[in-house]
Amino acid sequence: MTEIILVLLVYFYFRSHVRLLKINLEDNQKVISSYIPKSNIKVSLLWYVFPWIELMFFIIIGIIYYPHIPSRFPTHFGLSGKPNEYASKSPYSAFFLCYSWEFL
């Protein structure tokens, strides 16, 4: 939830600055826009491959450290800093816990 609020604050901050820039322009200047046409963007193949390399890296690290995970581990901490929810060791809890239905 905190991430969503932070993203919205950044969005509205930059949106207000773009509006101010548009208002303060003289008539003979071009309008500033945040739109970038797709035809002008040239992206290297590396930018498409990098997320897959990163994903494979995290999967390999997870497989290597899976035997060292305790049979029961905390998944949520209360305001006092003490754990109040636990998960048992399984491939789902080790690799996909952050994608559970609570976060969707």
C-alpha positions, 0 to 999 in steps of 0.5 A: 500500500505504501508503494502505491501511495508513493507512486501516486505522489510522484505522479501528481508531483511531476504532473503538476510541474508539467502543467506549470511548464505548459502554462508558463510557455510563451506563444512561440514556444513548442508545447511540452508533452510527456508523450514519446512516439513509439517510432522514435524509441530504439530499444536494444535486445538486452532490455528484453533479455535482462528481465529473463536473466534476472528471473533465472538468477533468482530461481537458481539462488532460490534452488540453492538456498531452499534446503536452508529454509526452516520448516516454519518461517514468518511471513508477516510482522505486526506493528511491534515487530513480532511475527504474527503469520507463519508459512510452512516450507514448500516450493510455493511458500519459498518461491511464490509467496509474494504473488499470493492472492492477498497482494492482487 
